[in-house]
Amino acid sequence: MKLIAEEKIRIDKYLMNELSYSRSKIQRMIDSNHILVNGNPVKNSYSLRIGDEITINEDYTEEIEIIPEDIPLDIYYEDDYLLVVNKPSGMVVHPAAGNHEKTLVNALMYHCNNNLSSINGSIRPGIVHRIDKDTSGLLLIAKTDEVHADLAEQIANKTVTRKYIALVQGTINEDTATIDAPIGRDSNNRKKMAVTDINSKDAITHLRVLARYSKATLIECQLETGRTHQIRVHLNYIGHPIVNDPVYGYKKLEDPEFGQMLHAKTIGFIHPITKKYLEFNSNPPKRFEEILDQFKA
């Protein structure tokens, strides 16, 4: 992520306001050269000049000891090279500051006896792609670096099939549509994403209506790109936010304990070793179906 300084102020103070990070985290990022100014390392005391370009490495992670945990996994496929796992809503994919336990990675490390790819570092072993904590559904997990690199390339080349189902507010009249709108950080809230032309990346979501109800529409979304919160941001952008989304949806939640009505239903890919195309489908969780039934009535 890149920011352009708009005032003369110490860099740590400026970034505390812009990123909502603690000063200590910003200082550690500066010390480890994960924050640069005009392409160069700086000190915490550096005073910004108007027009300075600040580059922030958003993949920065701090060393966390990950403890394998015996947590049940819903495994749809497994061999010596990879897994396809159905993640429940409410489970974080990988540990982060303040959340070191009961993540999918903790469970995977126990199940695989630490035999997971290392490409994404010690904090995200095996994780090829991610979904949000409160999004349920299928994820690809790599056991070797070779397989991880191949799967990541398939995702980059847009050859992996990724379909979601979502219940959105209001009625979508078109049977199919494509949302092509770039996504970047929300300038008013650095913890959110938004459709913007500033420091953004291309984002494309295809949607197809599955059913229409009096106050909501059930749709299938197919990702062409994979930006942070992409489906949630795009559906909010077109005026049909996901039902029960606490961040991008309406304030009234159907169930504050459940999360957004979004489920990663389908994953399809070419197996890096056998070269055969594999595709898996999963049903949404029981609570998803219960909330959906309320809108059918």
C-alpha positions in Angstrom: 0.0 0.0 0.0 1.2 3.5 -0.8 0.2 6.8 0.8 1.2 10.4 -0.1 2.0 12.6 2.8 -0.3 15.6 3.1 1.2 17.3 6.1 4.5 17.9 7.9 4.5 15.5 10.8 6.5 12.7 12.3 5.9 9.5 10.3 4.9 7.4 13.3 2.2 9.9 14.3 1.0 10.2 10.7 0.7 6.5 10.3 -1.1 6.0 13.6 -3.9 8.2 12.3 -3.9 6.7 8.8 -3.6 3.0 9.6 -5.1 2.7 13.1 -1.9 0.8 14.1 -0.3 1.2 17.5 2.8 3.3 17.7 4.9 0.3 18.8 3.8 -1.7 15.8 4.6 1.1 13.4 8.0 1.5 15.0 8.8 -2.2 14.6 7.7 -2.0 10.9 10.0 1.0 10.3 12.9 -0.7 12.1 12.5 -3.8 9.9 12.2 -1.7 6.7 8.6 -2.7 6.1 7.8 1.0 5.8 9.8 3.1 3.4 9.7 6.7 2.4 10.4 7.5 -1.3 11.7 4.0 -1.5 14.3 4.4 1.3 14.4 3.3 5.0 13.8 6.0 7.6 13.9 6.4 11.3 10.9 6.6 13.6 11.6 10.3 14.1 11.6 11.1 10.4 9.5 14.3 9.7 7.4 13.9 6.6 7.4 16.4 3.8 4.3 17.1 1.8 4.4 14.8 -1.2 6.5 12.1 0.3 5.5 8.7 -0.9 5.1 6.2 1.9 5.2 2.5 1.1 3.7 0.1 3.6 4.2 -3.7 3.3 0.8 -5.0 4.4 2.1 -8.6 4.5 4.2 -7.7 7.6 3.8 -10.2 10.3 5.4 -10.4 13.7 6.9 -13.7 15.0 4.3 -15.7 16.9 4.8 -19.1 18.3 2.0 -21.2 16.8 0.9 -24.2 18.9 -0.7 -27.1 17.0 -4.2 -27.8 18.4 -6.4 -30.8 18.1 -9.3 -29.0 16.5 -11.7 -31.1 14.3 -11.4 -30.3 10.6 -14.1 -30.8 7.9 -11.8 -32.2 5.2 -13.3 -32.6 1.7 -10.1 -34.0 0.1 -6.6 -34.9 1.2 -3.5 -36.6 -0.3 0.2 -36.3 0.2 0.3 -32.9 -1.4 -2.7 -30.8 -0.5 -6.0 -30.6 1.3 -9.4 -29.0 0.6 -10.9 -27.9 3.9 -14.4 -26.6 4.7 -13.8 -23.7 7.2 -16.7 -22.9 9.6 -18.0 -19.4 10.0 -16.3 -17.7 13.0 -12.9 -19.4 12.6 -9.9 -17.2 11.8 -7.6 -18.6 9.0 -4.2 -17.8 10.6 -2.8 -16.4 13.8 -2.1 -12.7 14.2 -1.3 -10.3 17.0 -3.8 -10.8 19.8 -5.2 -14.0 18.2 -2.8 -16.9 18.5 -5.1 -19.8 19.2 -8.0 -21.8 17.7 -7.3 -20.7 14.1 -7.4 -22.9 11.0 -3.6 -22.9 11.0 -3.4 -24.2 14.5 -5.7 -27.1 13.5 -3.8 -27.8 10.3 -0.5 -28.0 12.1 -1.8 -30.6 14.4 -3.5 -32.6 11.7 -0.6 -32.5 9.3 2.1 -32.8 12.0 3.6 -29.5 10.8 4.0 -30.8 7.2 2.8 -27.7 5.4 4.3 -25.4 2.8 6.5 -22.6 4.0 6.1 -20.1 1.2 3.9 -17.7 3.2 6.2 -17.9 6.3 5.8 -19.4 9.7 2.6 -17.4 10.4 0.6 -18.9 7.5 2.0 -22.4 6.7 0.1 -24.1 4.0 -2.3 -21.2 3.3 -2.7 -20.6 -0.4 -5.6 -18.2 -0.2 -7.8 -16.8 2.6 -11.5 -16.1 3.4 -12.7 -13.8 6.1 -13.3 -15.1 9.7 -17.0 -15.0 9.4 -17.2 -16.4 5.8 -17.6 -20.1 5.7 -16.5 -22.5 3.0 -13.7 -24.2 1.0 -10.0 -23.4 1.1 -7.0 -24.9 -0.6 -4.1 -25.9 1.7 -0.7 -26.9 0.4 1.6 -29.4 2.1 4.7 -28.7 -0.1 6.3 -25.5 -1.5 6.2 -26.9 -5.0 2.4 -27.5 -4.8 1.8 -24.2 -3.1 3.7 -22.3 -5.9 1.7 -24.1 -8.6 -1.7 -23.4 -6.9 -0.8 -19.8 -6.3 0.1 -19.4 -10.0 -3.2 -21.0 -11.0 -5.0 -18.4 -8.9 -2.9 -15.6 -10.4 -3.7 -16.8 -13.8 -7.4 -16.9 -13.0 -7.8 -20.6 -13.8 -9.0 -21.6 -10.3 -12.8 -21.9 -10.0 -14.1 -20.0 -6.9 -17.8 -19.7 -6.4 -19.6 -18.2 -3.4 -23.3 -18.0 -2.5 -24.5 -14.9 -0.8 -27.8 -13.5 0.5 -28.0 -9.8 -0.3 -30.4 -7.0 0.7 -33.0 -6.0 -1.8 -34.0 -7.3 -5.2 -31.4 -7.6 -8.0 -33.5 -7.4 -11.2 -30.8 -8.6 -13.6 -30.3 -12.4 -13.9 -26.5 -12.0 -14.4 -24.1 -9.1 -13.9 -20.4 -8.3 -13.7 -19.0 -5.8 -11.2 -15.7 -4.4 -12.5 -14.5 -1.8 -9.9 -11.1 -1.3 -8.3 -10.7 -1.9 -4.6 -8.3 -0.2 -2.1 -8.3 1.1 1.4 -11.2 3.2 2.5 -9.8 6.7 3.0 -12.1 7.3 5.9 -11.5 4.0 7.7 -8.2 2.2 7.2 -9.7 -1.0 8.5 -12.2 -1.2 5.7 -11.9 -1.6 1.9 -13.7 0.5 -0.7 -14.2 1.0 -4.4 -11.7 3.7 -5.2 -9.2 4.9 -7.8 -6.6 5.8 -5.2 -4.0 3.1 -4.5 -6.3 0.4 -5.7 -6.2 -2.8 -7.6 -8.5 -4.2 -10.3 -11.3 -6.3 -9.0 -13.9 -8.3 -10.9 -16.8 -10.2 -9.6 -19.4 -12.1 -11.7 -22.8 -12.7 -10.2 -25.9 -14.8 -11.0 -29.3 -14.7 -9.4 -30.4 -18.0 -7.8 -33.6 -16.9 -6.1 -35.5 -13.7 -5.3 -37.4 -13.1 -2.1 -39.5 -10.1 -0.9 -36.6 -8.3 0.8 -33.5 -10.2 -0.4 -31.8 -12.0 -3.3 -29.8 -15.2 -3.2 -26.9 -15.0 -5.6 -23.9 -17.0 -6.8 -20.7 -15.0 -7.1 -17.7 -16.1 -9.1 -14.3 -14.4 -8.4 -12.1 -13.4 -11.3 -9.7 -11.6 -8.9 -9.2 -12.0 -5.1 -9.0 -8.7 -3.3 -9.5 -8.3 0.4 -13.3 -8.3 1.2 -13.9 -8.2 -2.6 -17.4 -9.7 -2.7 -18.6 -7.8 0.4 -17.3 -4.4 -1.0 -18.6 -4.9 -4.5 -22.1 -5.9 -3.3 -22.2 -2.9 -1.0 -21.0 -0.7 -3.9 -24.0 -1.7 -6.1 -26.5 -1.1 -3.3 -27.1 -4.7 -2.3 -24.9 -5.4 0.8 -24.7 -8.9 2.2 -27.3 -9.7 4.8 -25.9 -9.8 8.3 -22.6 -8.2 7.3 -21.5 -6.2 10.4 -19.0 -4.1 8.4 -20.4 -3.4 5.0 -24.1 -4.2 5.5 -27.0 -2.5 7.2 -26.8 -1.8 10.9 -29.7 -4.2 11.7 -28.3 -7.7 11.9 -30.3 -10.9 11.7 -27.8 -12.6 14.1 -25.0 -10.6 15.7 -23.2 -13.9 16.6 -23.1 -15.4 13.1 -21.5 -13.0 10.6 -22.2 -12.2 6.9 -24.3 -14.5 4.8 -21.5 -15.5 2.5 -20.3 -19.1 1.8 -17.4 -20.2 -0.4 -19.3 -23.0 -2.1 -17.1 -24.3 -4.9 -13.3 -24.7 -5.5 -11.9 -26.2 -8.7 -8.3 -26.5 -9.7 -5.8 -28.6 -11.6 -3.9 -30.9 -9.2 -0.3 -29.8 -9.5 1.0 -33.4 -9.4 -1.6 -35.5 -11.2 -2.6 -32.7 -13.5 -6.3 -33.8 -13.2 -9.0 -31.2 -12.7 -10.7 -31.5 -9.3 -13.8 -29.6 -8.1 -15.5 -29.7 -4.8 -18.8 -28.2 -3.5 -20.0 -27.7 0.0 -23.3 -26.7 1.5 -23.6 -23.6 3.7 -23.7 -24.0 7.5 -27.0 -24.8 9.3 -27.3 -21.2 10.7 -26.9 -19.8 7.1 -29.9 -22.0 6.0 -31.9 -21.0 9.1 -31.5 -17.3 8.3 -32.2 -17.9 4.6 -35.5 -19.7 5.6 -36.6 -16.5 7.4 -36.4 -14.6 4.1 -38.3 -17.3 2.2 -41.3 -17.1 4.5 
